[in-house]
Amino acid sequence: MTPDLATRYLGLDLRSPIVASSTPMTGDPATCRLLEDAGAGAVVLPSLFEEEILNEEIELNRSLDAGTEQFGEALSYFPTYDTFKGTGDRYLARLEKTKGLCSIPVIASLNAATPGGWVRYARLMQDAGADALELNLYHVVADPSMTGAEREATDLELIAAVHAAVSIPVAVKLSPYYSALAGFAAGAVAAGADGLVLFNRFYQPDLDLETFDVVNKVALSHPSELRLPLRWIAILRPQLGAGVGLAATSGIHSGADVVKALLVGADVAMTASAVLRGGPEQVRAIREDLVAWMAEREYESVAQMRGSASAAQVADPTAFERANYMATLHSWSTPQDLATS
Ligand SMILES: Cc1cc2nc3c(=O)[nH]c(=O)nc-3n(C[C@H](O)[C@H](O)[C@H](O)COP(=O)(O)O)c2cc1C
């Protein structure tokens, strides 16, 4: 019997726990359809960045003003506000098109720069048909006068404001760099988050030694990066309860990775790098791996296996906490470890 892969995430019924994470690939509606055909349970669109919209508006104003000052006929060949399709409009049009092509849930992703922007674009995404929203909280707090508590309070206010502004479910994609993550996670849920996506990957800048320029280049992930979300989902699942959606992201490359995420308590496993490398068909390969693993161990459903290795279930819950620091360091024993590290 083929195991039942159905899962529930953010109150949405998904036919599979494998979700295509937010990348440029999911920005193309036809590719989203291929991801659906390959077995994805949902797709998360790339983030709409409010800065892009603001920069574009500044540029548009500049070009319109410059044109009208210099040429009388400029108004006829520069775009007007009505005809100009900016980043925001294009995003919403692609979202609508994706909804038209796909029957799986389509989750829109937002990274705004201002409190008003979070609320405004969240509403527009809902109106364009998004089944849920993923708020991409990505900051590098470099202001020495800002405390962690202040930053967290601002984030919680944003979550509450978006939650109040829309009726679709809201997930929050977090960074792992909160000093007291469990407390922040509980705060996010109290502020109205229906789920958490763990974790955003921070892309660290490099330096070009010839030009001294900062080089920003995305490096795809390695499966070992899954260990951080695994630990935190295992800890948070019993704390937050079954009603809160938990998504694992970072290092989901194979069916075995999806199994691990589900066992510690994730509702879904999101994959980006593996699909960017292998194309939409990679989802099919991951799905087949997952089904084979479950069938071999006679699991009948995802529901049956989810959370069976969370901190509430394992014999030693501290294995996910500080106790395993010492044990892990002491586990280094032989030169063979070099080969597998
Ligand atoms: C090229 C690229 C673009 C991405 N764009 C976004 C984005 O717009 N919004 C977002 O929340 N995450 C974005 N991500 C992060 C992924 O959704 C995912 O969380 C991260 O890559 C970890 O998953 P992985 O290990 O499967 O790659 C992007 C990742 C890559 C590689």
The ligand as an ORCA input file, in Angstrom:
! r2SCAN-3c Opt
* xyz 0 1
  C      18.760     31.764     -5.297
  C      17.934     31.773     -4.031
  C      16.944     32.730     -3.864
  C      16.167     32.753     -2.698
  N      15.186     33.706     -2.563
  C      14.438     33.736     -1.429
  C      13.415     34.692     -1.260
  O      13.136     35.520     -2.131
  N      12.720     34.675     -0.088
  C      12.968     33.774      0.906
  O      12.303     33.799      1.951
  N      13.936     32.840      0.769
  C      14.674     32.804     -0.369
  N      15.648     31.865     -0.504
  C      15.884     30.931      0.601
  C      15.212     29.569      0.331
  O      13.811     29.697      0.225
  C      15.531     28.552      1.439
  O      14.921     28.946      2.652
  C      17.031     28.418      1.689
  O      17.745     28.374      0.466
  C      17.332     27.146      2.462
  O      16.841     26.014      1.793
  P      17.778     25.018      0.941
  O      18.792     24.485      1.878
  O      16.851     23.988      0.424
  O      18.421     25.853     -0.126
  C      16.409     31.812     -1.670
  C      17.402     30.847     -1.850
  C      18.163     30.805     -3.007
  C      19.214     29.754     -3.144
*
